């Protein structure tokens, strides 16, 4: 698919991320949480705890795309739970009424836990209209991690299709790629696994279709990325967790849009925990994509962030934090 409509600019507002950081310096296209607060409230306000967002293990991004006189707004993931999402939306002064679609990147609780509340908040502001929710059919399977003693640590399920529908969502469940928001946002299909060293989430299992047992599910084939084309810059790829491997994600994005420059990648690179072992290969391979911006956060981990900073420097590395707003 090569028919993605270019846009003039895109704001990516980080509603949920693992860390908070309003003191570090940022490049000109990034606004910090406190910078946004000052912009909205002017000079007559008092800084205190009641102003601040809450960091949590998860990710949620609000995309606002501008193309001429047209504006499109898409919510990508919701973070892990209702309170964090709702508090941060309120403290960031976000109006969810314009949200015309919600996309879930993959079937994990830290990205889907607040979906129902987010859907309710959107419909509270849009006059009660239904909201398209883009899913993959395998996201609804129950999941667990197999422990060394053979037991299973259950993961919270993502909201079911029935629950989303009851809350006013219109579920579009497909394995195929599609363009949404008037062809300005690309939702990928299943991501081919080609790098050889990116092996997913070791130890993850899912319930069998007959619900009688567990089967290995380390590759998380339901994971997708979203992307948009910023005029005169190139393709920006949002990879929420990179269970597919960020190298596989970017290689597939390049295949989907041949000849288009890859400008930026944003999201969790899942290079923490057991995946710390593939940091060297990942950092080396990222150099082949000619990226201008690597905006990493969520599950990337401090060791990977250090390696990325050492390899690419401050000119390309932009750590994510809750409340940051990036304009591409």
N, C-alpha and C positions, 0 to 999 in steps of 0.2 A: 504494500500500500504506500503510495507516494503523494496522495492528494491532501495532505494536511495543510490547512489554510494558515499562512503566516499571520502573526499578530504583531502589533506595534510595541506592546510591552506586557509584562506579566508581573504581578505582585504575588509572592509566595509568603503567606503569613504562617509562622510556626505556632500552632495552638498548643500542641503537646510535644515535649521532648524530654529526654532523661535529665538534662542539666539546665540550670539557670545561670546566666552570665551577662550582666548589664554593664560591667566595668571595663572589660577588655576593649581595646580599640578595634574598629571594624572598617572595612573598605567603604568607599563612597556609596555603593549600591545597597548597603545593608543598614537597617535601622534597628537599634537595640530595643528591648522591652521598655526601659526607662525613657529612651529617646522618643518612642511613640507616645508614652504617657505625657511627656512634656508637650509634644506637638498637639495632642488633643485637648489638654487642659490649660495650656498657656502658662503664665508665670505664677498665677495665684493659686498654688496648690501645695500641700504639705506631703512630703515623702514619708511613707510609713508602710508597715506590713500589710495594711488593708489594700494597698495599691498593687501588690505583687502577684504575679502568676505562680502557679504551683508546678514544679517539675515532677515527672512520673515516668516510670519505665513504659515507654510507648511512643507513638508518633501520630500526629494529626496535622495536616497542612490544608490551608484554604487558598485556592488559586483564583485570582481575579485577572482575567485576560481582556485586554483592550485592543480593539481592531476598528479604527475609524471611530464612528459614533456608537459602535456596538460594544457591550460589556458582557462577559460571561463569567459565571462564578461556579466553581466545582469544589466540593469537599472531598479530600483524599485521606481516608482513614479517620478514626475518631479517638484514638488513644484507648487506655485500658479501662476507664470507668467514668461514670456519670459526673461525679463531683468535680474532678479535675477539669474535664472538658467544659462544663458549664461555668465554673469559676473563671477559667481563663478567657472564655468567650466574653464574659461580662467585664473583666478587668482590662481586656484589650479593646473594649468598645466595638466589638464586631457585630454587625447586623447580618444575621444568617438568612434573612428574608430573600435575598437574591439568589441563594443557592439553587441551581437548576438540576444538579445531579450529585449523587454520592457514589464514590468508587471505593471498594474495599480491595486492598492489595493482595491479601492472602488470609487464610482462615486461622489466625491466631488472636487470642484474647487481648493482647497488648495493642492491637490495632483496631479491634472491633468491639471492645467492651462497652463503649458509649454510643454505639450506632443508633440504638432505639431512642435514647435521650436526644441525641443530635437531630434525628429525624423529627422528633416532636418539637424541638426548638425551631427548626426550619419552618415547619408547618404553622407554628404559632405566629410566625412573622410573614408568611406568604398567603394568608387568607385561607389556609386549609387545603391548598392544592397538593395532590400527590407528587412524590419526588422519585424519579428514576433512581434505582440502586443497582449498580453494576457489580455482579458477582460471578464467581466460577462455581460450577456445581460441586466440586470437591471441597469447597470451603466449609460446607455444612457437615462434613464427617467429623465425628468425635476423635480427639487426638490425645496422646499421652507419650511421656518419655519413659523408656524402659531403664530401670535402675540396675546397678551392678548385682543386686541380690535377686534379680528377675521380676521384681514387682513393677507396677506401672504407676507413675505419677500423672494423674489426670490433668488435662487442661480444660479450662472453661470453654464451652462451645460458643461459636459465634451465633448471633441471633438467627433463628430459623427463617425460612421463607415465609411461613405463616405469620410469625411474629412481626416481621418487617411489613408485610401486607396489612396486618391489622393496625399498624401504626401509621399507615398512609404511604408506605413505600410501594413503588411499582418495580418488582424485581426483574431484572434482565440477567439471566443466568446462562452463560455461554463460555465455551472454551476458545472462541474465535476473537480475533482482534476487531476493534471497531473505533470509529471516530465519533465523538460526542461534542456537545456545546457548539453546534453549527460548524463542525469539522475543525475546531481549533484545538481539541484535546484528543490525543491518541491513547487508547487503552489497549495494551498489547494482548496478544494471545499467549499461549504457553511458550515458555522460553527454552530454546534448545540448550542442552548441557554439553559443551564442547571443550572447555578449557583443560579438562583432565584433572586439575587439582581442586576444583570447587565441588565439594561432594554433599552440600546441603546441610542438614541438621542431624548429625549422627545420633542414633538411638531413638529417633521419633517413630512412633507407630500410629496407625489409625484403625478405627473399627472396621471390620469387614462389612461388606454390603448386607450380609445376612444377620449382622449384629450379634454374632455368636463368638467372635474372637478378635484378635488383633493381627494386623499385617504391617510389615515394614513400610515406612513412608518418609524416608530421609530426604527425598528430592523435592518435596513440596511443589509438585507440578502445577498446583493451582495459583502459584504466585505470578502476578503480572506487574509491569511497570506502567506509568503514564508518561507522556511526553508532549511537548509543544514546541513550535517553531517560532522563534523570535526573529523578526526581520533584521537583516544585517548582522546577526550574531550566530544563529544556527539553532541546533536542537538542544533543548534542556530535558534531561531524563530524570524522573523522580522514581527512585527505587527504595521502597519503604523499608525493606529489611534485607534484601539481597541474599535470601536463602538459595536462590539460583546461582549466586556468585555475581559480584558486580562486573567482573570481566565478561561473563556470559551475557549479562544484561546489556552492556554497552555494545558487545559484538552483535547481538540481535538487533539492537536499535540501529546500528550502522547498516545492517543488512536490510532492515525495513525501509530505510530512507537513504538509498545509495547516492553518493555524491554530496550529501548534506553534511556540513561541518557539525561535529559534536561540541557544543559550547560548554555545557555544564552537566554534572551529575549531582543529585541532591538526595540525601536520605541516609538510612542505616546501611552500613556495609558488612555487618555481621562478621567482624574480625576479632571478636572477643571470645573468651572461654576456649573451647576446644579448637575453634577456628583461628586462634592466634598462630597456630603452626603454619598457616598459609599466608601470613602477612608478607614475607619477602617476595613470594611469587606474585601476589596481587599487586603490590606496589610497583614491581618491575613491569608487569603487564599493563598497568594503567598508563604508563608513559607512552604506549603505542597509539593512544586515542587522540592526542593533541588537545586535551581539554584545557579550557581557560579557567574553569572554576571547579573545585571539588569541595562541595558543601556537605560534610559528613557529620553524623551525629547518631543519636539513638543507640543502636547496638554495635557501633563501630569499635568502641573500647579505647582506652587511653594509650595502650601500646601501639595500636594501629595508627592513632592520630599522631603520635610522636614520629613513627616511621614515615607517614605521609608528609608531615611538616619538614622532616629532614630531607626527603626526596624532592619535594616540589616547592617548598618555601612559602612565605606569607603571600606571595603573589597569586597563588592558586588555592591554597587551603583556607576554607572559611568554616570553622566549626559551627554546628547548629546549636541553638539554645532556645528554650521556650520564650515566646514573645518576639523573637526576631522577625523582621520583615525584609525580604530580599526583592529587589526590583531588577528584573532582567529585560 
